[in-house]
């Protein structure tokens, strides 16, 4: 590539030549001349103020204080009011660059309306006034409601202080088709945990007690470097000082690996095999906490050996398990069959005949199942040496209960991911570290949102429809992919409008071609955001709202990922610039136009009040000290977690038995219906999808692996923010990482450009630069997610209204490369963001 | 006497880059706010000029790779070679031990850049754009060597018990700043305990920037 000579570069070259050819004296003259302003401006007055808020650059919501100097945001600090719960309070590098976010010349400055005559996807917009834009949105939405019903409006929301209010507004409007982003975030984990706990627990449910742990094993997780991780990084940082040891299992040498005692590079998508082999070792060598397993799980449940059906399930009428079912066990203390609730020592190992049929315990089934998953077997799949696998299992057991495998976060990479998280938590349960000091703790939340009710509507949602049609395990309101499917297939009814609030469907979601086709089908696409994003070219109306530090939020928030009840508020640090308006103000304007006066009065009214009054109402309803909360900005209601709590909040789990289920009874029923090994009620090996396409990779084929650089985020806030982009480039995080052996065979050198594409969808591709490093597994093509708009780069570089000037030329985003149908699992619709094969092709000479 | 020193605790450091960005905002960015809108000016790659820059130090070969992020910045040597070689006295050691540059005295000979055994001085080679409002006399200037000043301008502004921007931004207590001559300060305790080490002590430069290395097991788990 010839070097680009921009105006700026030219200036630079000119200036450099001036220095080389002239004497230092002239240089001095130059300085005497220009920096006179330098001398004059030395003594400006500084008015420093700090404002409490929560940082949502990545979705974690860390309490912090933003410092302004003369009314302009400058630095950010962790909220000092939180020092007393210091271990749960930190902020990372992202908010230190707030100033280049707020005053980014590319940020959305005024409402935009798609140019008359242009097509969706072209990204041609004209400036509009707020009234024009809001009136247009409201008129269209009311027309659609009139003609097709309110359910014809689909709402996609992601993070943002106001996301709760957006959902409420459209619930009042009447549509049930409102979705978050879970299926591209953690859905498969929710299902894995559903098998154990009977409820879809997300990643915010647990905290590993790193502070008191002796050993933590990280699988597919990087709290030091990645996303939504700062609180955990802080606990790790404190734990490290106390001697915490860390093992990292990852195809890439991560930031967490820097702190680790051992990095275990693993073939992409095969973590499950390693985890199964760990379970194999724990069970085989007796490295499990027998009492814990007997007491808290259904391991002693007797089931018929042929059908796996429980021998007996009996309602419990009283006591702790009231309303749940208990089951038949074999009591070792007297050798009799009894209900578990009345047995002294339920056997984990009994096998025999009961009324003429062969029965056995769930634990026996588990032992039998995992007996095939030997370390040798796993080593063949994962490439991890046998002795390392055995050693990890031994270390976990020897350090239990102050040892655990990290609960994980992102869980939408592979087809087998649901099993990965079932296995992780199963290991923590087997070694008895769930709920224990140094193990895995339950997080606490207060849900301090604005106390407003929403009306019930009698409309079938797309969620009801997909529950009955192929996705029995999906989480309603968490699967945007199913809502897109509904738009494309018009099932169960046609959808006509999409409200996309702080969500970037095209950049964030597999199925670029299908999503753009879905958006093109609609009558109205409205996007509200702060910065241009990849979905925006498909919008009819773009509403620019304020950054989180530019408005007073009308909610209080849980600091979600902590095992103590801990809340924070979000206050304004500076006014939004240009014509940008606060989100709550935009929502209120929409509410005035979309709701009937009765609806507005009855349901919405509270959110039209000033933030202080809403906060006061929240404090009143949750019995919180308003003055203290507002003064401090964040408030912890207790300072230490509760150790020894195995049941979440001291209540039985949502399983049929109320216990942790090593054989899920709910899943057994589903399995009997579908007979699909994916739905096996016991833990099982599932191959990643890419291995089903092809067992051995050719020379130019890789498995895409994504991570997050700690200066980028899921939303587009940082993709075009100068300081964050500079840091990203400085760390070579905009390049893809290739192992030197692979690069050598392909004749690639550092900095070469390659084209990446998926052979199953070869018409979408983009250019990336190559960074050659042996910090990555040879099968993996590693890149940091979404550092630029991929195949849409050209559109954004030249666009007048949607410009991304700073975004790097090179960037990696698997979402563009996958067709919608291949990007999501059956039954629960979790994304499989990395579970395919990409090819690379060298560009240029 | 005061002798300012800094410790970077790599064991506590979360590699978040907060210090790097905070430094760039404090020392590199120029902010104008003459109109109602602020403008932020930064050089083409601002991180290159940040006065603390992340560097990955690598060792070992796959699969026994080790990488470690450390931060390169001025070490504020007691016996500073850059001060010794400066022909005009532009590089000097302040009364509080901080090594600084009197930018108006600099003739741009770059001797200090060559003399620094740690290679931490940068040379900004970008033209200042019109309308930049400098933060102070220690701010980045084109064609004049640049380096960490422990945010000396904050002290000069009269901020009591001042801390550099990177220290204030660190949420992980990985940057510790204080007076080496005060035996009660955290820095002097950590230095005298031997927990904090410095770079190339054999050169006799006596740096006042220390590192606490990442702790890990002496032998890898595999070899057990």
Interface residues (C-beta under 8 A of the other chain):
Chain A: X8 X11 X12 X15 X16 X19 X24 X27 X28 X31 X34 X35 X37 X38 X41 X42 X44 X46 X70 X72 X74 X75 X76 X77 X78 X89 X90 X91 X92 X93 X96 X97 X99 X100 X102 X103 X224 X225 X230 X233 X234 X236 X237 X238 X240 X241 X243 X245 X247 X253 X255 X257 X258 X259 X260 X261 X262 X263 X264 X265 X385 X387 X388 X391 X392 X395 X577 X578 X710 X711 X722 X723 X724 X726 X727 X729 X730 X731 X739 X774 X775
Chain B: X11 X12 X13 X14 X15 X16 X17 X18 X19 X20 X21 X22 X24 X25 X26 X29 X31 X33 X36 X37 X38 X39 X40 X42 X44 X45 X46 X47 X48 X53 X54 X58 X61 X62 X63 X65 X66 X67 X68 X69 X104 X107 X108 X109 X125 X126 X127 X128 X132 X133 X134 X136 X137 X139 X141 X142 X143 X144 X157 X165 X168 X169 X171 X172 X173 X174 X214 X215 X216 X217 X220 X221 X222 X224
